[in-house]
Amino acid sequence: MSYQLYRNTTLGHTLQESLDDLIQCSQITPQLALKVLLQFDKAINNALANRVKNRIQLKGKLNTYRFCDNVWTFVLNNVEFREVQEFAKCDKVKIVACDGKNSQGHRD
């Protein structure tokens, strides 16, 4: 299973806009655009799961949390992010965390 969560990023929005333009100009079909989006979902999930090695620490006050349909959502206030020598503060952060493994215990 590949989450569609990353379609709501700048990269995902730009891809969708480009695909919409190609559909409007009759250069691709809506079915091909959907295949491209599904491939994007798989590729971005795979890249984040296997290529990103950076780790950060965060500390803040938990405002709310929810677990629904295997998705955790956390809202934190007064958050501090740390990575080695880097430091950043933010008033409010929303974290959405999805299970990166399917039922067989390996990533798609």
N, C-alpha and C positions, 0 to 999 in steps of 0.2 A: 504494500500500500504506500503510495506517495501522497503526502499531504499537499493540498493546494494553497497552504498558508502563504507561501512565498510569492504568489501571484499579486499579493497586496503590497509589494515592495516597489521601489522606483523601477528596477529592472523588469519586474513582472508587468507593471502598468505600461511601460514603454513597449514591451513585446506585444501586449494585447492591443495597444493602439496601432502598432505597425501592422498587425494581422488584420485588424478592422479596416485599415486603409487598403490593404491588398484585396480584401473581400469586396469593398466598395468599387474598386477598379476592375473587378472580375478577373484578377490575376491568380487568385486561389479560391478554392471552395471553402465554405464553412467547415466541412468535414476535415479538410486538410489543416485548417487553423486549429481545430480541436486536437488533432494528432500532435501538432507542434506544441500546444500547451501541455498536453500530457507528457510529452518528452521533456519539456522544461521542468515539470514537476519532478520527474524521476531524476533528472540531471542535477538539479539544485539540491535535492534531498541527499543524493549520493555524495556530492561534493562537500556539503557541510558535515556529513557523517564521517567521511574518510580523509578529507584533506585539511580541515581546520584543526590546528593543534593548540592554538592559543587558549589560555585559561585566564579568567578574571575572578576576582573576589568582589562580592557586593554585600553591603550591609545597609539595612534600613528598617523602618517601622512598617510591619504588615498591616495594611488597611483592610483588605478583603481577600478572600480566596474562594475558589470554587473548583470542583471536580465533576465534569459532566462528559459523558461519551468518551472516556479515556483521554480527556484534555484537561490539564490543570491551567487555571488562570489565577494569577496573583497580581494584586495592586499594592505597591509599596510607596511610602512617603519618605522624604528626606533620605534619599539613597546615595551611598558613596560607592564608587567603582574604583577598584585598584588592579593594576597590572604592572608588576615589577616596580618601575619608577613612576609610572603614569597614575594620575589621580583625577577623578571627576565627581562632581556632585550634581544631583538632579532632585527637583522638588517632588516629582511623581513619576513612577514607572509602572507600566503594565507588562507582565511577562506571560506569554502563552507557551506552554510546554506540552508537546505531543509525544507519545511513545514512538521511538524510532525503530522499533522491532516489530515484525509481524508475528503471527501465531507460531511459526516454526522456529522462532528465536534468531532469525538472521534478517539483515536489512535488505530491502528491495533495491 
